[in-house]
Amino acid sequence: MKKTSLLAASFFAVSTMTATAGGLSAPVMEPVVIVEEVETASDSSGILQWMILAAVIVAATAN
Protein backbone atom coordinates (compact mmCIF):
# COMPACT_ATOMS: atom_id res chain seq x y z
CA MET A 1 0.00 0.00 0.00
CA LYS A 2 2.78 2.40 0.92
CA LYS A 3 4.61 1.66 -2.33
CA THR A 4 1.43 2.25 -4.39
CA SER A 5 0.77 5.58 -2.62
CA LEU A 6 4.36 6.68 -3.20
CA LEU A 7 4.17 5.69 -6.87
CA ALA A 8 0.87 7.54 -7.33
CA ALA A 9 2.21 10.65 -5.59
CA SER A 10 5.35 10.70 -7.77
CA PHE A 11 3.23 10.22 -10.91
CA PHE A 12 1.02 13.21 -10.02
CA ALA A 13 4.07 15.33 -9.14
CA VAL A 14 5.71 14.65 -12.51
CA SER A 15 2.50 15.17 -14.48
CA THR A 16 1.81 18.58 -12.89
CA MET A 17 5.30 19.83 -13.74
CA THR A 18 4.72 19.40 -17.48
CA ALA A 19 1.36 21.18 -17.35
CA THR A 20 2.77 24.69 -16.92
CA ALA A 21 1.36 27.02 -19.56
CA GLY A 22 4.02 28.49 -21.81
CA GLY A 23 6.94 26.65 -20.29
CA LEU A 24 10.04 28.40 -19.02
CA SER A 25 10.84 30.40 -22.15
CA ALA A 26 10.75 34.20 -22.12
CA PRO A 27 7.48 35.78 -23.24
CA VAL A 28 7.34 37.08 -26.81
CA MET A 29 6.55 40.78 -26.89
CA GLU A 30 4.76 42.22 -29.90
CA PRO A 31 6.25 45.47 -31.27
CA VAL A 32 4.18 48.58 -30.67
CA VAL A 33 2.96 50.08 -33.94
CA ILE A 34 2.74 53.87 -33.96
CA VAL A 35 0.82 55.42 -36.84
CA GLU A 36 1.50 59.07 -37.49
CA GLU A 37 -0.89 61.01 -39.68
CA VAL A 38 0.70 63.42 -42.13
CA GLU A 39 -1.38 66.39 -43.19
CA THR A 40 -0.99 67.49 -46.78
CA ALA A 41 -1.12 71.08 -47.91
CA SER A 42 -4.66 72.25 -48.48
CA ASP A 43 -5.93 73.78 -51.69
CA SER A 44 -6.52 77.17 -50.05
CA SER A 45 -2.98 78.28 -50.97
CA GLY A 46 -3.95 78.20 -54.66
CA ILE A 47 -7.07 80.24 -53.96
CA LEU A 48 -5.00 82.86 -52.15
CA GLN A 49 -2.80 83.38 -55.22
CA TRP A 50 -5.86 83.83 -57.45
CA MET A 51 -7.35 86.36 -55.00
CA ILE A 52 -4.11 88.39 -54.97
CA LEU A 53 -4.03 88.33 -58.78
CA ALA A 54 -7.68 89.51 -58.90
CA ALA A 55 -6.91 92.34 -56.43
CA VAL A 56 -3.95 93.48 -58.56
CA ILE A 57 -6.11 93.46 -61.72
CA VAL A 58 -8.89 95.43 -59.98
CA ALA A 59 -6.35 97.94 -58.68
CA ALA A 60 -4.81 98.29 -62.16
CA THR A 61 -8.15 98.89 -63.85
CA ALA A 62 -9.25 101.40 -61.22
CA ASN A 63 -6.40 103.81 -62.15
SULTAKA-V905741 format. One record per pair of residues at least 24 apart in sequence whose C-alpha atoms are under 8 Angstrom apart, sorted by the first residue. I is the first residue (numbers start at 0). J is the second residue. D is the distance in whole Angstrom. If there is no record, write none. Layout:
BEGIN
[[I;J;D] [I;J;D]]
END
This chain:
BEGIN
none
END
